[in-house]
Amino acid sequence: MAEVVVERSAVACASDEAEQALRLFLQGKFDEAEEFIEERVKTRDKGGVPVFTHCHAVVLFAKAGISGAEEDRKQAMEMLNDAATMAGEHIPKQGWVQSIATWGMGYFGAASPKANDVTEEELSCRIIEAEATYLSAILCFFEESMAAFFRAALLIRKAIRGYKYCNDILQRQQRASRSEHDVGAVKLGFGGFSLAISLLPPRLLRLLSVLGFPCDRVAGLSSIDESLRGGGLRAPVAGVLLLSYHVILPSFFSIPQEREQHVASAERVLAFMQDTYHGSFFLSFYRGRLQRLKQDLSGSLDYFMKLEEGLKLPPESKFFKLRHAWVYELGLSHMMQLEWGAAEKYWEELEQDSVWSRSFFAYLHGVCLAMRGEAKAASLHFSKVQGLMRGTLSGRVLAEEQYASRKVKDHALDTEVGVMRLQGKICGVEFLYLWNSFPQMPPDKLEGIVHIIEEAEAISLSSESNDNEEEEEEEEVEEEEGDDESALCSLMKGTALRELGQLDAASSCLQPVREQTCYVEKELFVIPMAAYERALLLIMQHTEVATRESTGTSNFELLLEAKKELATAEGFKQDYNFLWRLLGRVHAARGAIQSLMGEEKSKSVERIPIDGGNDGEWKDSEELAPDMQSLAYGASSEDMFFDAL
């Protein structure tokens, strides 16, 4: 019996070609992919569905996300606006009477269309418009201003309504007539929305649920996974999104209890994508990050070195700056290996050539020199920090630059004397702690961290003793001196010991920082972070006791005390560096406590299956699932950029 050959439509064929371009981009052939797309934009998008214009916008969006350059962000925004405008021109316009009726009936949900009245070209254009609007909203968040946030919220609302409309159409169509490109796009859209919104603070989650925003994290991940495995133009994007969630975000917000689950999920996604997208640049990058998450720093370095050696971009390439992504990773990986000299050359390159923040990389260059004991050279680089600051981005200074500038000023690190003091001897360890690197370091490196801190404390005590002998006859200073440096050392040492499993020793370090007699004057982050670290310690102690006793009854005293510590960390009212990162970790820990205490979880929104199974409506419940709070409070664009790379 002869096979029935289904003829591909022009839109489907164009999407097939655009998928080839994305494959080239994933393989690191950036310029070749852009040339491929630009050629077809000129010849194929005139008067038709703007598939290639939109694909070009997605490529530029990825470039802007990796490079962090303001110029790239503006270029991506312009191209996304062009794609949305061109797609909108192919969507039939309603009369004003019909528009008012549709708005009145579909304010909280898109009006139900008739599938037979919508052509494939119109459906593709509606999907492109919704997707371009959504990506534009994400770029708005890079501006870090209230006006930009408000504009992003309006764009997100518009994009969700567009996706709902397209989903209704697909549900009413026969399965055989659907394009895998369209189905994958809608699944990715709903999954991306559900995942992104579920990462917001609980109070916002409740509000957004009432307004009809999808925010079920489990359903979102499932929908993105279906988009990946279903193939089509959005499949590689879905894969990258899943890997970012399982590999990148845990570096910031996950707690030990969640890490194994993220690693297992990431390995499944990588195994699937390796067969489909063999030789992908992005897969090598994520494998490097995954090995680091597994505490295999040598394996991580190997993957990043293969990228550095194998993916050589010519300086004249438009995408040359993308290599800074793995240059940064190499520098950070060497610092986690406590190889300060090896890390130094990577920070030096970024200090000279970064489009994101030369000031911050000058600080890291100085940190490596200080950790090597080169006080004079370190002070020279620290003195550059203030002059290299790029100013404000939409009225806001980069959080990393704020931190670096404050450290240099408060501790006189731009002088040799300042570098030779305690702060200069532990500045590298402090950076690793604030970047949540301790959980990703193997035991021998954590022991090295403890040794560095203890050695610096011993030298500092000896120096202070000599100073006190010389000043015995001087008058006492009336103003109380802060315990900043001793508290910071205790915080970092306690965290390292906890990661090593030495819980009693860790408790001895963290407890003094939590006492009311500890006065911190400048390093304000120490108090809330010590509360958070002690909460994690209490969770681990509870788990240890429960495993050892294995009784039928549960004793939640330690967990209740951990809850109080998290409340202290979250309720710390003073402004301090990297507030949002800590809040994210606090909510992750709170989710773990709820899980251990067996608190009942309820889903906020049921999933909309595109393949049928219900009426296709988002069903809101009265309560939100506690597990949605485990990764609440996303970091700012500046906080996330180079750390997330």
Buried (B, 14 or more C-beta within 10 A) or exposed (E): EEEEEEEEBEBBEBBBBBBBBBBBBBBBBBBEBBEBBBEBBEEBBEEBBBBBBBBBBBBBBBBBBBBBBBEBBEBBBEBBBBBBEBBBEBBEEEEEEEEEEEEEEBEEBBBBBEBEEBEBBBBBBBBBBBBBBBBBBBBBBBBBBEEBEEBBBEBBBBBBBBBBBBBBBBBBBEEEEBBBBBBBBBBBBBBBBBBBBBBBBBEBBBEBBEEBBBBBBBBBBBBBBBBBBBBBBBBBBBBBBBBBBBBBBBBBBBBBBBBEEBBEBBBEBBEBBEEBBEEBBBBBBBBBBBBBBBBBBEBBBBBBBBBBEEBEBEEEBBBBBBBBBBBBBBBBBBBBBBBBEBBBBBBBBBBEBBBBBBBBBBBBBBBBBBBBEBBEBBBBBBBBBBEBBBEEBBEBBBBBBBBBBBBBBBBBBBBBEBBBBBBBBBBBBBBBBBBBBBBBBBEEBBBBBBEBBEEBBEBBEEEEEEEEEEEEEEEEEEEEEBBBBBBBBBBBBBBBBBBBEBBEBBBBBBBBBBEEEBEBEBBBBBBBBBBBBBBBBBBBBBBEBBEEEEEEEEEBEBBEBBBEBBBBBBEBEEEBBBBBBBBBBBBBBBBBBBBBEEEEBEBBBBBBBBEEEEEBEBEBEEEBBBBBBBBBBBBBBBBBBBBBB
